[in-house]
């Protein structure tokens, strides 16, 4: 019976988890959105398949996609990914136009898995990743300045997971998560001059959990189910109302939604893997955020709507350890016109993806690309600012991204 080497004692694993968390916290910028502020892409192989991976889940990123998949992985595996993404939004109405800053940002993610006993039912994993995030900035002189200037949200998760194989065909898994959240929301006031500003900065932390199941009734068929619990976190910080008040103590509670993913994988031969997923985000939980401060509370109405990701992917395993993948993903808009903000330029999007992978001995590498066309969304009936302006108009949105994942098996 294979045993865990002494260097992988529980204490050592906790130290390793803390080190991964610290490294990622230092290097992770705010991520960019896929729908609302959700960032669903955690691995280049999964991304190349249109993110249809919950019923496959056969690399360490299963910690995020479906922890039950960890029972499929032998020995120890360490993977690191970089998701390099740019979100574009161009605004136009009858009299003016503006473009959001669309610089590329790199979002790193790290996953580790271990199956201590090669023939045993238990497997474990840990990951550091960003399931939600936002980084948008509109020019200070844009017609949208009273709705959005610089807005950032970083939601960093440390996930410790375990999985148990109940039978040769069924595995269950789950994880406990520690989530660190920081936010900066800013917009011009518009009544005190060209440099007036309303800005909230805060941070907080909260625990959460995830669950997963993987059922493989036959060699050709696999079903996956993943559940990520919702979190509610109180952010404490300061609010600036320039030129009236600076650095006023404040707090606000943000609710992040649960996510449910159901998937089916069909493998007619060992060389082919087709998968389809339905991925639901419960944005109905995100309604009004109230910024509490001594000079008076400021309610921010969001009233977002739940929506689906529809994910389709295929992988062809070639000779000489190569694989190629392609995928399609459709995401539903979550932000209604009645509370629209250009800080989160959301719209229905069609993602098209391609990827290439190679395995050499104990090292595997995957490279993926996708483009999301959000078309042109016309907003009408958005809420007015203090000066009576609205964010009504046409928004042309798009996303481009590259991802690279490296996996070491030992």
Helices and strands as residue ranges (DSSP letters): G 6-8, H 10-27, H 44-48, H 62-65, G 67-72, E 75-92, E 97-99, E 105-115, E 122-137, E 150-167, E 170-187, E 197-218, E 221-228, E 231-242, E 245-256, E 259-266, E 272-281, G 283-285, E 288-293, E 298-301, E 307-317, G 319-321, E 322-331, G 337-339, E 349-360, E 363-379, E 393-409
